[in-house]
Amino acid sequence: MVSLTREVQQAVAASNVQHGQVIVYVPHTTAGITINENADPDVVHDFLKQLDEMVPWEQPFYRHGEGNSAAHVKASMMGSSVTVLIEDGRLVLGTWQGIWYCEFDGPRTRTAIVSVTD
């Protein structure tokens, strides 16, 4: 998991939008995006361990030929986008919240698309 919060805030600042919304979208089937705590690194550890327990990499019933069924399931669980409000040119996030890119089949070169609207 990689925090994108700073980069998204930079995109908002560059847009000069003061009140609106930003959408962060990940166009990949084995990666996701979520909002979660951005202060304690143990949250990321716990989050990933719990996902691995719920969706193990190998299951006898997986049929996807590439062997990365777990990555697809985890990405769908996270979702492919988040929307965050903008007020006074700043992201409206809770005190401890951040925007997280989640890679489930990497490392790979990925893209996150950021769209800022007023």
Buried (B, 14 or more C-beta within 10 A) or exposed (E): BEBBBEBBBEBBBEBEBEEBBBBBBBEBBBBBBBBBBBEEEEBBEEBBEEBEEEBEBEEEEBEEEEEBBBBBBBBBBBEBBBEBEBEEBEBEBEEEBBBBBBBBBEEEEBEBEBEBEE
